[in-house]
Amino acid sequence: MTIRKLLGTLYVQVLIAIAMGIVIGHYWPQIGIDLKPLGDGFIKLIKMIIGPIIFCTVVSGITSMHDVKQVGRVGGKALLYFEIVSTIALLIGLLAAHALHPGAGFNIDVKTLDTSAIAGFVGQAQHGEGVTGFLLHVIPTTFFEAFSQGEILPVLFVSVLFGIALVMVGEKGRPLVGIINQASEVFFRIVGIISRVAPIGAFGAIAFTIGKYGLGSLLPLLKLIGTFYLTAFIFVACVLGSIARYAGFSIFKLLAYIKAELLIVLGTSSSESALPQLIQKLESLGASKGVVGIVVPTGYTFNLDGTNIYMTLAVLFLAQATNIDLTLEQQLTLLAVAMLTSKGAGAVVGAGFVALAASLAVVPTVPVAAMVLILGVDRFMAECRSLTNIIGNAVAALVVAAWEGELDRSKMAPIALKRGRHARAAAAKIAAELSTK
């Protein structure tokens, strides 16, 4: 590949933009802070198109199944998978905190902390009304309000209802299905146009982060950051890697295949910024439109592996830093609470911090005031949260598709595991037998 062609690829452009953003933010911090609108503008462009993309993807996916029972079966399998993997992620966060003790030695007196900086996050966390309020929030006041709010769950709710209703209408609804499929192509073309400015968005976002917080702000809490990144890597490589291997593909080949999307997420700290492109990539790998249309949008709310690891790890870090001993019962309570509060943590910047505040409010043994300790470095951990979240959802879509028998393995060559000569011969024999039936 020539240098000119290499520079023309999106992931290389984003990588260069991130490097330039780090340099600008470090050496000219005020300029880096002033570049914040570039990152915010790109995220707003993506959020502008997320609602229509999810609606068209979910409706197209459901109608492609032609069976309401199959829709329920796929949704049930997805939720079961999400809960199992999310619980593993929460447990791994707890185990990492116990094994590495990232908060040991801080000896912080909570009474001396200035909590004014986290007042806004605590206010957002307390604004919720528990599980009942969360469930009622899923239902929009009007059909179109779901799209105007810019939140995934209400859009997902009306999309599923609309898709199921279209399936129940039958042949009379086929013309409308065609129109929605055509609209989907248009929206994805818009995504293609927006993606061209992804390097600019990543440049502005990373320049602001480094300019505002500085690389020096990492040093006092480097052990926490290192523990989180190491734990997330182990989770992706071992847990998701094992699940991927069982499903017949390589986690590292998958990461290489979606590298452009991962770099966009790295630059913007938002996994929403790569959602439309991820949907297209997963369909190109052989996962059916129906499964991808249900699993990926749902996973952006119910399958936040990175956020789950962060929540339990951060709570134990704060407990260790303030010399508070949590009993086993308190830790298990935290696990249960985090399982619920993380579901409300959207895929946008800062949502994980709000979910952490909500968890501490329910489990008051560790004071919410202690959160000020990690406020300065939360943005640096947001990248890892978002990266782990998007990887988890990519794996989930492929696994559920394989589980449902809706994965075309002939398209999985870019990420498929290498198999020995005998395995290939056996697979060819099975394929030949199936073709004759």
C-alpha positions in Angstrom: 0.0 0.0 0.0 1.4 3.4 -1.0 1.8 6.2 1.5 -0.8 8.3 -0.4 -3.3 5.5 -0.3 -2.5 4.8 3.4 -3.1 8.4 4.3 -6.4 8.3 2.5 -7.8 5.6 4.9 -10.0 6.8 7.7 -8.3 5.0 10.6 -4.9 6.5 9.7 -6.3 9.9 9.4 -8.0 9.6 12.9 -4.7 8.2 14.3 -2.8 11.2 13.0 -5.5 13.6 14.3 -5.3 12.0 17.8 -1.5 12.4 17.8 -1.8 16.0 16.7 -4.5 16.7 19.4 -2.2 15.3 22.1 0.6 17.6 21.0 -1.6 20.7 20.8 -3.2 20.0 24.2 0.1 19.4 25.9 2.2 22.3 24.5 -0.6 24.8 23.9 -3.3 23.9 26.5 -5.5 27.0 26.0 -5.7 26.3 22.2 -6.6 22.7 23.0 -9.4 23.8 25.3 -10.6 26.2 22.6 -10.8 23.3 20.1 -13.5 21.6 22.2 -16.3 22.7 19.8 -14.8 20.5 17.1 -15.3 17.3 19.1 -18.7 18.4 20.4 -19.8 19.3 16.8 -18.8 15.8 15.5 -20.7 14.0 18.3 -23.7 16.2 17.7 -23.6 15.3 14.0 -23.6 11.6 14.9 -26.3 12.0 17.6 -28.4 13.8 15.0 -28.5 10.7 12.8 -28.6 8.0 15.5 -32.4 8.0 16.0 -33.3 7.5 12.4 -30.5 4.9 11.9 -31.7 2.8 14.9 -35.3 3.1 13.8 -34.6 1.9 10.2 -32.2 -0.8 11.3 -34.5 -2.2 14.0 -37.6 -2.1 11.8 -35.8 -3.6 8.8 -34.3 -6.3 11.0 -37.6 -7.3 12.6 -39.5 -7.3 9.3 -36.8 -9.4 7.6 -37.6 -12.2 10.2 -41.2 -12.4 9.1 -42.0 -14.0 12.5 -42.8 -12.2 15.8 -41.7 -15.3 17.7 -38.3 -15.2 16.2 -38.0 -11.5 17.2 -38.8 -12.4 20.8 -36.4 -15.3 20.7 -33.5 -13.2 19.5 -34.3 -10.5 22.0 -34.5 -13.0 24.8 -31.1 -14.6 23.9 -29.5 -11.1 23.6 -30.7 -10.1 27.1 -29.6 -13.4 28.6 -26.2 -13.0 27.0 -26.0 -9.3 28.2 -26.8 -10.2 31.8 -24.2 -13.0 32.0 -21.4 -11.1 30.5 -22.2 -7.9 32.4 -22.1 -9.8 35.7 -18.7 -11.2 34.7 -17.5 -7.7 34.0 -18.7 -6.4 37.4 -17.0 -9.3 39.1 -13.7 -8.8 37.3 -13.8 -5.1 38.4 -14.1 -6.2 42.0 -11.4 -8.9 41.7 -9.0 -6.4 40.1 -9.5 -3.9 42.9 -8.8 -6.6 45.5 -5.8 -8.0 43.7 -4.0 -4.7 42.8 -5.3 -2.3 45.5 -5.1 0.8 43.4 -6.4 3.0 46.2 -4.0 1.8 48.9 -1.8 4.5 50.5 -3.9 7.5 49.7 -5.3 7.9 53.2 -7.8 10.6 52.2 -10.0 12.3 54.8 -13.3 12.8 53.1 -14.1 15.9 55.2 -11.2 17.8 53.6 -12.5 17.3 50.0 -14.1 20.1 48.0 -17.2 18.5 46.5 -18.4 21.5 44.5 -16.9 20.1 41.3 -19.1 17.0 41.4 -22.4 18.7 42.4 -23.7 18.6 38.8 -23.0 14.9 38.4 -24.6 14.1 41.8 -27.6 16.1 40.9 -28.1 14.1 37.6 -27.8 10.9 39.6 -30.3 11.9 42.2 -32.7 13.1 39.5 -33.6 9.5 38.7 -36.6 7.8 40.3 -35.2 4.3 40.7 -36.2 1.3 38.6 -39.8 2.4 38.1 -38.7 5.8 36.9 -36.2 4.3 34.6 -38.8 2.0 33.0 -41.3 4.8 32.6 -38.6 6.9 31.0 -38.3 4.3 28.3 -41.9 5.2 27.1 -41.9 8.6 25.3 -44.8 11.0 25.7 -45.3 10.9 21.9 -44.0 8.8 19.1 -41.9 11.6 17.7 -40.6 12.7 21.1 -38.5 9.5 21.1 -36.4 11.0 18.3 -36.3 14.6 19.6 -34.9 13.5 23.0 -31.8 12.0 21.5 -31.8 8.9 23.8 -31.5 5.4 22.5 -34.0 3.5 24.7 -37.2 5.4 23.8 -36.2 5.2 20.1 -35.6 1.4 20.5 -38.9 1.0 22.2 -41.0 2.7 19.4 -38.9 0.9 16.7 -39.6 -2.5 18.1 -43.3 -1.7 18.4 -43.4 -0.4 14.9 -41.4 -3.4 13.5 -43.6 -6.0 15.2 -46.8 -4.2 14.0 -45.5 -4.2 10.4 -44.9 -8.0 10.7 -48.4 -8.5 12.0 -49.9 -6.4 9.1 -48.3 -8.8 6.6 -48.3 -8.2 2.9 -50.1 -4.9 3.2 -47.1 -3.5 5.0 -44.5 -4.6 2.4 -44.5 -1.3 0.5 -43.8 0.6 3.7 -41.0 -1.9 4.5 -39.4 -1.1 1.1 -39.6 2.7 1.8 -37.9 2.2 5.2 -35.1 0.1 3.7 -34.6 2.8 1.1 -34.5 5.5 3.8 -32.0 3.4 5.7 -29.6 3.5 2.6 -30.0 7.3 2.6 -29.2 7.7 6.3 -26.2 5.4 6.0 -24.9 7.6 3.1 -25.3 10.6 5.5 -23.2 8.7 8.0 -20.6 8.2 5.3 -20.5 12.0 4.7 -20.2 12.7 8.5 -17.5 10.1 8.9 -15.2 12.1 6.6 -14.9 14.8 9.4 -14.2 12.2 12.1 -10.5 13.1 12.2 -11.4 16.7 12.9 -13.8 15.7 15.7 -11.2 13.3 17.2 -8.5 16.1 17.0 -10.7 18.6 18.8 -11.9 16.2 21.5 -8.4 14.8 22.4 -6.8 18.3 22.3 -9.5 19.6 24.8 -9.0 16.6 27.1 -5.2 17.0 27.3 -5.4 20.8 27.3 -7.9 21.0 30.2 -6.6 18.1 32.4 -3.0 17.8 31.2 -0.9 14.7 31.1 0.5 15.7 34.5 -2.9 15.1 36.1 -2.5 11.4 35.3 0.5 10.9 37.6 -1.2 10.9 41.1 -3.9 8.4 39.9 -1.8 6.5 37.4 -2.2 3.2 39.4 -6.0 3.5 39.1 -5.8 4.3 35.4 -3.3 1.5 34.8 -5.4 -1.0 36.7 -8.5 -0.1 34.7 -6.8 -0.4 31.3 -5.2 -3.6 32.3 -8.4 -5.1 33.6 -10.3 -4.0 30.5 -7.6 -5.6 28.3 -7.8 -8.9 30.2 -11.6 -8.9 30.0 -11.5 -8.3 26.2 -8.6 -10.8 25.5 -9.7 -13.5 27.9 -13.4 -13.3 28.5 -14.6 -11.9 25.1 -11.7 -13.7 23.4 -12.9 -17.1 24.8 -16.5 -16.3 23.8 -15.4 -15.3 20.3 -13.2 -18.5 20.0 -16.2 -20.6 21.0 -18.2 -18.9 18.2 -15.5 -19.5 15.7 -13.8 -16.2 15.3 -10.7 -14.4 16.6 -11.2 -11.4 18.9 -7.9 -9.8 17.7 -8.9 -10.2 14.0 -12.3 -8.6 14.9 -10.5 -5.6 16.5 -8.3 -5.2 13.4 -11.5 -5.3 11.2 -13.2 -2.5 13.2 -10.0 -0.5 13.9 -11.4 2.6 12.2 -14.5 2.6 14.5 -12.3 2.0 17.5 -10.1 4.9 16.7 -13.1 7.2 16.3 -14.3 6.1 19.7 -10.8 6.6 21.2 -10.8 10.2 19.9 -14.3 11.1 21.0 -14.7 9.0 24.1 -18.2 8.1 22.9 -19.1 4.7 21.5 -22.3 6.2 19.9 -20.0 8.0 17.5 -19.2 4.6 15.7 -22.6 2.9 16.1 -23.8 3.3 12.4 -20.5 2.1 11.0 -20.4 -0.8 13.4 -23.8 -2.0 12.2 -22.6 -2.0 8.6 -19.4 -3.8 9.5 -21.2 -6.6 11.4 -23.7 -7.2 8.6 -20.7 -7.4 6.2 -19.3 -10.1 8.4 -22.4 -12.3 7.9 -24.6 -11.4 10.9 -28.1 -11.1 9.7 -29.8 -7.7 9.5 -32.5 -8.9 11.9 -30.0 -9.9 14.7 -27.8 -6.9 14.3 -30.8 -4.6 14.2 -32.0 -5.9 17.6 -28.7 -6.8 19.4 -26.5 -3.7 18.7 -29.0 -0.9 19.6 -30.1 -2.9 22.7 -26.6 -3.6 23.7 -25.7 0.2 23.8 -27.9 0.3 26.9 -27.9 -3.2 28.3 -24.4 -4.4 27.5 -21.9 -1.8 28.8 -19.0 -4.1 29.8 -16.5 -1.3 30.1 -18.8 0.8 32.3 -19.5 -2.3 34.5 -15.8 -2.9 35.1 -15.3 0.8 35.8 -18.1 1.0 38.4 -17.0 -1.8 40.7 -13.3 -1.0 40.3 -13.9 2.8 41.0 -16.1 2.1 44.1 -13.4 -0.1 45.7 -10.7 2.3 44.7 -12.6 5.1 46.6 -13.1 2.8 49.6 -9.4 1.9 49.7 -8.4 5.6 49.2 -10.6 6.7 52.2 -9.7 3.7 54.4 -13.3 2.3 54.4 -13.6 -1.5 54.6 -16.5 -2.9 52.7 -18.0 -6.2 53.9 -18.8 -9.0 51.5 -22.5 -8.3 51.9 -21.9 -4.6 51.0 -19.9 -5.6 47.9 -22.6 -8.0 46.7 -25.1 -5.2 47.3 -23.0 -2.9 45.2 -22.8 -5.6 42.5 -26.6 -5.8 42.3 -27.1 -2.0 42.4 -24.4 -1.5 39.7 -26.2 -4.0 37.5 -29.2 -1.7 37.5 -27.6 1.7 37.5 -25.2 0.9 34.6 -28.3 0.2 32.4 -29.1 3.9 32.6 -25.5 4.9 31.6 -25.7 5.9 27.9 -22.8 5.6 25.5 -21.9 9.3 25.8 -19.2 11.1 27.7 -19.7 11.4 31.4 -22.6 8.9 31.7 -20.4 6.4 33.5 -19.5 9.0 36.1 -23.2 9.8 36.7 -24.0 6.0 37.0 -21.2 5.8 39.6 -22.7 8.6 41.6 -26.1 6.8 41.5 -24.5 3.6 42.8 -22.8 5.4 45.7 -26.0 7.1 46.6 -27.7 3.7 47.0 -24.7 2.2 48.8 -23.8 5.1 51.1 -21.0 3.3 52.9 -18.6 5.1 50.6 -19.5 8.8 50.5 -20.4 10.4 47.2 -18.0 13.2 48.1 -15.0 10.8 47.5 -15.8 10.9 43.8 -13.9 14.2 43.5 -10.7 12.1 43.8 -11.3 10.7 40.3 -13.1 13.6 38.6 -9.9 14.8 37.0 -8.9 11.5 35.4 -12.4 10.2 34.6 -12.1 11.6 31.1 -9.0 9.5 30.5 -10.8 6.4 31.6 -13.9 7.3 29.5 -12.0 6.2 26.3 -11.3 2.8 27.7 -14.9 2.4 28.9 -16.3 3.3 25.5 -13.8 1.1 23.6 -14.7 -1.9 25.8 -18.4 -1.2 25.4 -18.2 -1.2 21.6 -16.0 -4.3 21.4 -18.5 -6.1 23.8 -21.4 -5.2 21.5 -19.6 -6.3 18.4 -18.9 -9.7 20.0 -22.5 -9.9 21.3 -24.0 -9.4 17.9 -21.9 -12.1 16.2 -22.4 -14.6 19.1 -26.2 -14.1 19.2 -26.3 -14.4 15.4 -24.4 -17.7 15.6 -26.6 -18.9 18.4 -29.7 -18.1 16.4 -28.3 -19.7 13.2 -28.3 -16.3 11.5 -24.5 -16.0 10.8 -23.3 -16.5 7.3 -19.9 -18.0 8.0 -18.8 -17.7 4.3 -18.5 -13.9 5.0 -16.5 -14.3 8.2 -13.1 -14.9 6.5 -11.6 -11.6 7.7 -12.0 -12.6 11.4 -12.4 -16.4 11.2 -10.1 -18.7 13.2 -7.5 -20.5 11.2 -8.3 -24.2 11.1 -6.2 -27.2 10.4 -6.3 -29.2 7.2 -8.5 -31.9 8.7 -11.0 -29.3 10.1 -11.2 -27.6 6.7 -11.7 -31.0 5.0 -14.5 -31.8 7.5 -16.2 -28.5 7.0 -16.0 -28.9 3.2 -17.5 -32.4 3.5 -20.4 -31.1 5.6 -21.0 -28.2 3.2 -21.1 -30.7 0.3 -23.6 -32.9 2.1 -25.8 -29.9 2.9 -25.8 -28.7 -0.8 -27.0 -32.1 -2.0 -30.0 -32.1 0.3 
